[in-house]
Amino acid sequence: MKYVSLLLVIILAVFPTSAFAGCPTQTPYSAGGFYWYEFDFDTSCATTTGNVSTATLSCYSYPPGYYSYPGYQWNYFSGSVDYQMTVPSNVYSNFSASVWVEFSDPHSYSGDAISATVVAMHNTTVTHMETIFIHQGNQGSLSCARFDSSTFTASAGDTIEVIMNGQTYYSDATMKISTPVVFSTYP
């Protein structure tokens, strides 16, 4: 039994649990002379703090179809959700990030708020930091609104991080952000 326990400790030390998740999923695409990679995260890829829980965002798309996006919702009080990826080799150096947001606050309270920020780092130096969006209760509702970052550059081995923060003072406010999608595009 001691051998099995020791072996498990060694395996977890060499291969942390996040390594098994395969986060994010990388898929190549091309259309009309454009080429890109899409990095899709799952909720299991996130590190969370505070009072957040997994959720589903429901969106309509064109061509007609119905999609459900996985994500997180902010419950009473505050919390954060953090997604990180290491840029692999053999992808394009132009990156951007997108999220979808659902927001409804019957109190229209400015203190109910969520945001998402993308950060790119080379070693420990921040090379790009951008707030993708900030939305407060007094700004109205959002029904699966898409928010995109600007384009930034990153190289193999760099870290791209999407950080989502929120706070809510009313339990009947709906504040949800999808898992992010990171794009690597050419040119």
Secondary structure, DSSP 8 states (H G I E B T S, - for coil): -HHHHHHHHHHHHHS-HHHHHT-SEEEEEEETTEEEEEEE--GGG-EEEEEEEEEEEEEEETTTEEEEEEEEEEEEEEEEEEEEEE--SSS-SEEEEEEEEEEE-TT--TT-EEEEEEEEEETTEEEEEEEEEEEEGGG--EEEEEEE---EE--TT-EEEEEEEEEES-TT-EEEEE--EEEEEE-
